[in-house]
Amino acid sequence: MIYSRITGTGGYLPDKVLTNYDLEKIVDTSDQWIRERTGIRERHIAADGQNTVDLAEQAARRALQAAGRDPQDIDLIIVATTTPDRVFPSTACLLQKRLDRHGCAAFDLQAVCTGFVYALGVADKFVRTGSARCALVVGSETLSRVLDWKDRSTCVLFGDGAGAVVLEASEEPGILSSHLHADGAYEHLLSVPGGVSQGYDSFKDGKGFVTMKGNEVFKVAVNTLGRIVDETLEANALDKSDIDWLIPHQANIRIIQATAKKLKMPMDRVVVTVGEHGNTSSASVPLALDVAVRDGRIKAGETLLMEAFGGGFTWGSVLLKF
Ligand code: ACO
């Protein structure tokens, strides 16, 4: 039996930090409102000219270094992103060029905030079926570029960043299961309405920016993430107490706390980075993983539950032995 195992993690955050106090000068908001409603204190913002592939490259190189791997060892690259640098080629191909790796499969995957969980689930299937032995799986976003900086209901929530893992074939488990879902019936609750097939005029009048019915998203997210926790535990015949670490998508501390409560998990077993990162969409789970691996909290052999929820709606989980 072939499993896939994470052998290295990496993360990258742009230098520029935008605090809630900085935002008070841009829109009618307050540090107190943002912290109480979301748990966010600050977020990182990509510099002018710094694009999604630039963030992805930094995170990827750090993950490769942690795994003791060279770019030439990679035989699959998946980049989860909602903010690709170009219509085409894919950001994965741009990253492949940066890494001077030629010939292996490379593609982008778009599942908004669930993108990394989807990408990890897909890469796991490539590895288990023998189609890849060493995959580079990245979540990278420059969400700041699709925010309306006059809209206080969205611009305070998001940040830029990238996270990456190297996923290798192994006889030892690894990824135990992945559970991926979507329901496009909810597309209207969280969306960037413009798009290239509608013509470039479709980006005008604010339609190139994130629009969100935050309250409704919140309710569906809490219920859905509760269900995916049950589904994941049942599929593996595990008990809540078998999970060592919860690594949730970092959208809102209240959503994270609700999922932790569902798992009866104390918050000191939950990796929380939303305060410093904001919601970095597909980068949030691998960034949180990397933080907790590098600071020594997550140790080899522990059982991790990753979960995410995002536009689409999409949602999913990955259960793994680290
Ligand atoms: N500062 C101050 N006041 C604000 C701000 C702000 N930044 N934004 C909204 N308000 C006001 C509203 O105008 C409203 O005022 P009113 O009562 O006078 O009309 C009031 O605050 C309450 O607004 P709500 O939207 O009801 O506030 P809520 O408690 O729902 O919090 C929030 C809003 C934080 C967006 C919450 O709904 C949420 O987190 N939703 C989930 C969003 C999310 O996670 N999205 C991403 C998931 S998917 C992905 O990651 C892409």
Boltz pocket constraint, residues with backbone or C-beta under 6 A from the ligand:
constraints:
  - pocket:
      binder: B
      contacts: [[A, 28], [A, 29], [A, 30], [A, 33], [A, 34], [A, 37], [A, 38], [A, 112], [A, 113], [A, 152], [A, 153], [A, 154], [A, 156], [A, 190], [A, 212], [A, 213], [A, 214], [A, 215], [A, 216], [A, 217], [A, 218], [A, 221], [A, 251], [A, 252], [A, 279], [A, 281], [A, 309], [A, 310], [A, 311]]
      max_distance: 6.0
